[in-house]
Amino acid sequence: MANDKMLAQMSTKGGFIAALDQSGGSTPGALRLYGIQDSAYSGDAEMFRLMHEMRVRIVSAPAFTGEKVIGAILFERTMDGEAHGKQVPTFLWEDRGVVPFLKVDKGLEAETDGVSLMKPISGLDALLERAVKLGVFGTKMRSVINLPSKSGIAAIVKQQFEIAEQIGRHGLVPIIEPEVSIKSPDKKGAEAILKDQLTRHLDALPDSRKVMLKLTIPTETDLYLGLTKHPRVVRVVALSGGYSRAEACRLLASNHRMIASFSRALTEGLKVSMSDAEFDAALGESIDEIYRASINKV
């Protein structure tokens, strides 16, 4: 079964996950970095069309294959779109050997108690049913921790695991992403609390449930090493969190058994004005650098 092959790839294969899941709020910024200014389009439909073209260009590049990119996280509109005449999840898996994931959260609530919980995810069951039919393997949902608040972080992790249970009932593997802001005044303290909360919830999961964790690269090297070995955890992946690609890769290379799931750091330097040869070469260099940091540890 495809799901068994996908699970094996996500559990053991060397490589990293590409995060191609910028949504409405972050899309204009991503397009600006790509060289498309706000004045170049009018309305959401045109904005998302341009973003989809960029994503198809990325996933079609010669270096974007399961040899180094073992998974890709998609925005809902990307999942519903096409690449070379196929649904994007089908193209990723059948043509590129890349496991497809879907971003399911609807953004963040205002900060309370040092954290930003996820907004309610309306229509989640229907979305998950559609994702399963399209061949998606798992999901991703993000919340944010700004301060080392025990009660706030406990609320973040509780919400993540409650929704993860709903996702798991559809046969999908959820990526739990409680991001600790790299601008936190006590990032190390927040990460210590987060690790304890994650461990407690992981220990309470039934044997049949598997999750992935997407975490900020920790201040204390190898803080999450124990979580990478937890029997309920398929993989622990790292977000770039606003670091440059060079800095994110440098930090990631010191954290054993942790692989990348980068977004801005992956597409850093890519421009719409590049020729296909220039674009493919630049993306290939980015993929190589992130791949090395994911598999070659120091």
N, C-alpha and C positions, 0 to 999 in steps of 0.2 A: 504493500500500500504506500501511496505517496506520503501520507502522514508519518509512517514509520521511518521512511528514508529522510524526511525533513527533520524528525526528532533526532535521528542519529547524527545528521549533519550539524544541528544546533548544539548537540551535547558534546561532540568530540572533535569536529573538524577545525583545523587552524584557519584563522581569518578574522573578519570583523563584520559588523552589521552597518549598512549605510542607512542613515536617517533622512529620508526624503519626504518628511511629513509636515513641512510648514503649512499652516492653515491660514484662515482669513486674516488674522491679526498680524502674523509674521511674514506673509507673502510679499507685501510691498517692499519690506526691507531686504528680503532675499533677492527680489528682482533688481533692486538698486545695486546690490553688490555684483549682480550679474551684468550690470551695465544698462538696464532698462529703467528709465526714470518714470516717475508717476505720470508725467505729462504725455507719455507714449501710449497710454491706453485710457479708456473711459469705461468705468463700471466693473463690477465683480466678474462678469462673464468673460470679458476680454482679459482681465488680470489673470484669472485662473487658466485661460487658454494659453497664455504666454508661459505661465508656470508649468503647465503640462508639457509644453514643447521643450522646455529646459530639462524636465525630468526624463522625457523620452530620449533626449540627446545623451543624457548621462547613462541610462541603463542600456543604451545601444552601443556604447563605446566598447572597443575591443577588450579593454582591461576590466570591464565590469562583468565578471563572471564568478561562478562559485569557486573558482580556484583560490580567490583571495577574499571576495565579498560573499560571505556565506548567507547573508540575509539582508532584507531591505524593508524599512518601515514606510508605509504609504499613507498619505492623506486619503480621506474617503473619496474625494473626486478623482484622485489618481487611480484608486482601485477600480472605480467605475469606468475609467477611460480605457483607451486602446493604445497599443504599441505594435506597429507593423501588422495591423489587421487582427490582433488577438487582444483579449482582455489582459490588462497589465499583469495581474497575478499569474495568469497562464504563461504569458511571455517570459516573465521572470524565472519561473520554475522549469518550464519545458525547453526554453531556448537559451537561458543563461545559467541555469543550475543554482539560482538564488531563491532562498526561502522567503515568501511574502508574509509581512505582518501588516496590521492596520492600526493606525492611531484612532482611538475611540473617545477620548475625553473631549469636552466642549469648552475647555479653558478653565481659568482659575477664578475663585471667589476673591474678594478683597481680603487683605491680610488681617488675621485675627490671632491673637496669642502667639505671635511670632511665625505663623505659617499661613500659606494660602492653600486651602482645600480645593478639590475639584468642584466645578459647578455640577448640578444634577445632569445626568446623561439621559435625556429623554429618548425613547425609542430604541434603547440599547439592544433589547432582545431581537427586534426586527433587523437591526444592523448586523448583529452577530450571525443571524440565520443567512443573511445575504452574503456575508463574508465567507461562511462555510461553503456555500454553493459556488463561490468564485475561486475556491481553492486556497484561501488564506489559512495559514498555519497558526498564527497567534495575533495578539493585540498589544498595544502600548498605551499607557495612560500616565500623565504627569501631574504631580503636585509639587509645591515648592516650600522649602524650609529656610527661613531667614535667621532665626534665633534659636539658641539651645533651650527651648521650652519643653520640659518633659510632657506636660499636658498637650501642648500643641502638636508635638511630634507623635505622641500616642494617637491623637485623633487622625493625623495624616495616615499613619500605617494601618489603623483600623479601617478607615474608608477604603484604602487601596485593597486590602485583603477581602473586604466584603464584596467589592465589585469584581475582584479576581475570581471569587467563588461563582458568581453569576456567569462570568465568561467561561470558566472551566466546565460548567454544566453543558455548554455547547460543544465541548470537545476541543476548544482552542486553548493555547498556552499563553497566559497573560504575562506581559512584561510590566512589572511594577516599578514605577519611576518616581521615588520621592527625592527630588533634586535638592541638594544643599547648595545654596547660593555661594559662589566663590567670593562674594562681597560680604558674607556674614562676618560680623565683628568677632565671633567665636566659632569659626567653622569646625575646628577640631572638637570642641565641646558638643556641638550639634551632631556631629558624626558618631561620637561615642554613644549618645542617647539613641540615635537611629539604629545603630548596629544592635543594641540590646532589644529594641522593639521588634526589629525584623526577625531576630533569632527566636523571640518568644512566639511570634505568629507562625513562623515556619515550623517550629516544633509542634504546633497544634494542628497542622494540616494533616488530613488523612493520607494514607500511603498512596492512594490513587491520584492525588493532586500534584501537579508539577507547575512551577512558576519560573520566570526569569526575573532578574533584578537589574535595573539600569540606574547606576549610582554615580554621583560626582566623584572624580578621582580624589581619594582621601588625603588629608594633610599628613596623617600617620601612615607611612608606607605599609602596605599589606594588611591594613586594618580589616579588610573584608575577606582575607584569605580563607578563614574558617567558613564563611558563607558559600564560597565557591565549591566547598566539599560537602555541603548539606545535601542529604538524600532527596529533598524535595526541590532542589534548585537545578534547573537545566544548565544555566549559564549566568555568570555575572558580567555585565557589560558596562562600559564607562561612557558617560556623556562628556562632550568637550566643554560645555558650560561657559563659553565666552573666552576661553583660552585660545590663543593662536594655535594653528596646527602644530608648529614646532614645539611649543610649550606643552600642549596636550600630549603629544607623542613622547616627549621626554619624561613627563610624569607617569604616563601609563606604563612605560617600559620598566619602571621600578616596582610595579604591582603585579605579582605573579598570579597566573590563571585568570586574569581580568583582560577582556578584549574590548576593542573600541565599538562604540555606536555613535559616530560623529555625524553632525549635520553641517553647520557652518565651516567647521574645520575641514570637512571633506571637499566642499565646493569652493574653498578659498582660492582666489585667483582665476576662477573660470569666468570668461566673458562672452557675451552674445556675439561680439565682433570677431572672435577668433575663427579662423578657418577650421574645418573639421580635423585636419591634421594637427593643428596647434591645440585645439580643445582636447583631442584624444591623448595627446602627449602630456598635457598638463594634468589631466585627470589620472592618467596612468602613474605619473610621479606621486600624486597625492595618495592613490591607492597603495602604491608600494611602501610609502613612508608609514601609513597607518597600519598596514599589514605587518611590517617589521616590528612596530611597537607592540602589536598584539601578540606576536609569537616569540619574539627574541627578548627575553627578560634579562635584566642586569641585577 
